[in-house]
Amino acid sequence: MGKCEQCIVRQFNSLKHLSKDELIRISACKTSKIIKKGEPLFEEGDHINGVFCIKDGVCKISKMSENGKNQIVSLVQRGDLIGERSLISDEVSNLNAVAIDDMEVCFIPKEEIIKDLEKNPNFTMDVLKTMAGSLKKADNIIVDMAQKSVKQRLAETLLSLEDKFGTNELGAINIHLSREDIANIIGTATESAIRLLSGLKKSGSITFLKKDIKIVDKNELVKISNGF
């Protein structure tokens, strides 16, 4: 099991504000696990009671609606923390987290993180800033769903994915999402997402490299996302 004080991943999240002694204490109580592609990290209704630190891999955070439709609200990657809300609330999770590819994660129990929240103000402020950022993103999703067309949301999503995950050696967006996943991000049926993607390919805005998507004309996608 790796030691937190020697782990480079913590530099990407709030754990970077912990002292060496605090990290050594957390290392002694954390647990590490491998989550295979398609397996849940946690499910709606679970008591998380701690935070997960993503050491490797990507997972999708989603919410199932009453009519059975799955809405992906965020994609979490290497270096991110999940479960911060469990630190200040005893409520069960209202979200699902499922691995998009094989993941390595570390779990830190709530009682250990609480000690650092109480004693380390820099750590506490960074956790709060992260949670505030998540709330801001959630607000933007609500507004986009209400005011933007599906095509606009698709263009915006493709730009956001390339910005967040970068590109591979072939220039394609460096994350493997199914067409259903893309549909669940933009809030539409899979068939509609496939039709819109085909339209963007036909217009020369994107191209397909097998199942991956490569942005060809970023300026055009920006125009579409802005409603032009």
C-alpha positions in Angstrom: 0.0 0.0 0.0 1.4 3.4 -1.0 2.1 6.1 1.6 0.0 9.3 1.3 3.0 11.5 2.1 4.8 10.1 -0.9 1.9 10.0 -3.3 1.9 12.6 -6.1 -1.8 12.3 -6.6 -2.5 14.3 -3.4 -1.0 17.4 -5.1 -4.2 17.5 -7.3 -6.7 17.8 -4.4 -7.3 19.1 -0.9 -4.9 16.6 0.7 -2.0 18.7 -0.5 -2.7 21.0 2.5 -2.2 18.2 5.1 1.1 18.1 7.1 3.5 15.2 6.9 2.3 13.9 10.3 -1.4 14.2 9.2 -0.6 12.2 6.0 1.2 9.5 7.9 -1.8 9.1 10.2 -4.1 8.9 7.2 -1.9 6.3 5.5 -2.2 4.1 8.6 -6.0 4.0 8.4 -6.8 4.2 4.7 -7.8 1.2 2.5 -6.9 0.8 -1.2 -8.9 -1.2 -3.8 -9.2 -1.9 -7.5 -12.5 -1.1 -9.1 -13.0 -2.9 -12.5 -14.6 -1.2 -15.5 -18.3 -1.1 -15.1 -18.3 -1.8 -11.4 -19.8 0.6 -8.9 -17.6 2.6 -6.5 -20.7 3.4 -4.5 -24.4 3.5 -5.3 -27.4 5.7 -4.5 -28.6 5.0 -0.9 -25.1 3.9 0.4 -23.6 5.5 3.5 -20.2 6.6 2.2 -18.8 7.7 5.6 -15.5 9.0 4.2 -13.8 10.2 1.0 -12.4 8.3 -2.0 -9.1 9.6 -3.5 -8.8 8.5 -7.2 -5.3 7.2 -7.7 -5.9 6.1 -11.3 -8.8 5.7 -13.7 -12.1 7.6 -14.4 -15.6 7.1 -13.1 -18.9 8.7 -13.9 -21.1 10.2 -11.2 -24.8 9.9 -12.1 -28.3 10.3 -10.8 -31.2 8.0 -11.7 -34.5 9.9 -12.2 -37.9 8.6 -11.2 -38.6 7.6 -14.8 -35.5 5.4 -14.9 -33.3 7.8 -16.9 -29.7 8.1 -15.9 -28.1 11.6 -15.9 -24.4 11.8 -15.7 -23.5 14.9 -13.6 -19.7 14.7 -13.6 -16.7 12.7 -14.6 -14.1 12.1 -11.9 -10.5 11.4 -12.8 -7.1 10.7 -11.3 -6.4 13.1 -8.4 -10.0 13.9 -7.6 -11.7 13.3 -4.3 -15.3 12.0 -4.0 -17.6 11.9 -1.0 -16.8 15.3 0.6 -20.5 15.8 1.4 -20.5 12.8 3.6 -18.1 14.7 5.9 -20.7 17.2 6.9 -23.9 15.2 6.4 -25.1 11.8 7.7 -27.4 11.4 4.7 -27.0 8.5 2.3 -25.6 9.2 -1.1 -28.0 10.5 -3.7 -25.6 9.6 -6.5 -24.0 6.6 -8.2 -20.3 6.3 -9.1 -19.4 3.7 -11.7 -15.9 3.0 -13.2 -15.5 3.9 -16.9 -12.2 2.1 -16.9 -10.2 0.1 -14.3 -9.6 2.3 -11.3 -7.4 2.3 -8.3 -8.8 4.2 -5.3 -8.0 4.9 -1.7 -10.7 5.3 0.9 -10.2 7.5 4.0 -12.7 7.1 6.9 -14.8 10.0 7.9 -13.6 10.1 11.5 -10.0 10.6 10.3 -10.8 13.4 7.8 -12.9 15.2 10.4 -9.8 15.5 12.7 -8.1 17.4 9.9 -11.1 19.5 9.1 -11.2 20.6 12.8 -7.5 21.3 13.1 -6.2 22.4 9.7 -7.9 25.5 8.3 -6.1 25.5 5.0 -7.4 21.9 4.3 -10.9 22.9 5.5 -11.0 25.9 3.2 -9.8 23.9 0.2 -12.5 21.3 0.8 -15.1 24.0 1.0 -13.9 25.6 -2.2 -14.1 22.3 -4.0 -17.6 21.7 -2.8 -18.6 25.3 -3.9 -17.1 24.6 -7.3 -19.2 21.4 -7.6 -22.4 23.4 -6.7 -21.5 26.0 -9.3 -21.2 23.3 -11.9 -24.5 21.8 -10.9 -26.1 25.2 -11.3 -24.7 25.5 -14.7 -26.0 22.1 -15.7 -29.5 23.1 -14.6 -29.4 26.3 -16.6 -28.0 24.5 -19.7 -30.7 21.8 -19.5 -33.4 24.5 -19.4 -32.0 27.0 -21.9 -29.7 25.3 -24.4 -30.6 22.9 -27.2 -29.4 19.3 -27.2 -27.0 20.2 -30.1 -25.6 23.1 -28.1 -25.1 20.9 -25.0 -23.3 18.2 -27.2 -20.9 20.8 -28.6 -20.2 22.2 -25.2 -19.7 18.7 -23.8 -17.2 17.7 -26.5 -15.2 20.9 -25.9 -15.3 20.3 -22.1 -14.1 16.7 -22.4 -11.2 17.7 -24.6 -10.3 20.5 -22.1 -10.5 18.1 -19.1 -9.0 14.9 -20.5 -6.8 16.2 -23.3 -6.1 14.2 -26.5 -4.3 10.9 -27.2 -1.5 10.4 -29.7 -4.1 10.4 -32.6 -5.6 13.7 -31.5 -8.9 12.1 -30.2 -10.4 13.1 -26.9 -8.6 11.0 -24.4 -11.5 9.3 -22.7 -13.5 6.3 -23.9 -17.2 7.1 -23.5 -20.0 5.1 -25.0 -22.7 6.8 -27.1 -25.1 6.1 -24.2 -22.7 7.9 -21.8 -22.6 10.9 -24.0 -26.4 10.9 -24.2 -26.6 10.7 -20.5 -24.3 13.7 -20.1 -26.3 15.9 -22.4 -29.7 14.6 -21.3 -31.1 13.0 -24.4 -31.9 9.6 -25.9 -28.9 7.6 -27.2 -30.4 7.6 -30.7 -30.6 11.4 -30.7 -26.9 11.6 -29.5 -25.8 9.3 -32.3 -27.7 11.3 -34.9 -26.3 14.6 -33.7 -22.7 13.2 -33.6 -23.2 12.0 -37.2 -24.4 15.5 -38.1 -21.3 17.1 -36.6 -19.1 14.6 -38.5 -20.9 15.3 -41.7 -20.3 19.1 -41.3 -16.6 18.5 -40.6 -16.6 19.6 -37.0 -15.6 16.2 -35.6 -14.4 12.9 -36.9 -14.5 9.3 -35.5 -11.4 7.3 -34.9 -13.1 3.9 -34.3 -15.2 4.7 -31.1 -13.2 7.7 -30.2 -14.1 11.3 -31.2 -11.6 13.8 -32.6 -12.5 17.5 -32.7 -11.6 18.9 -36.2 -13.0 22.4 -36.0 -13.0 23.7 -32.5 -14.2 27.2 -33.6 -17.3 25.7 -35.1 -18.1 23.8 -31.9 -17.7 27.0 -29.9 -20.2 28.7 -32.2 -22.7 25.9 -31.9 -22.4 25.8 -28.1 -23.0 29.6 -28.0 -26.1 29.2 -30.2 -24.7 30.6 -33.5 
